[in-house]
Amino acid sequence: MMERVREKVFEIIAEQAVLNVSDIDIDGPLADLGIDSLGLVEAMFAIEEAFDVQVPFNANEATQGFDLTSVGTMIAGVQRLVAQK
């Protein structure tokens, strides 16, 4: 299941960044992918819908427990949410 989470998050990020999944570095910062704040919000909604979870996200402030500094930390946060369901 966690591999499926990883793959789906990669797909969602790639769609928002208008990139191929293979162009995304798991250790790379989300900011380097060219996703603007609207794209990030849309990615969060897509993640919530795909995994039936509630992402603790506020675009205007840092959110404890959900790190958006890199693709990998974002995936880890989604995996934690899915595991808690």
Buried (B, 14 or more C-beta within 10 A) or exposed (E): EEEEBBEBBBBBBBBBBEBEEEEBEEEEEBEEBEBEEEBBBBBBEBBBEBBEBEBEBEEEEEBEEBEBEBBBBBBBBBBEBBEEE
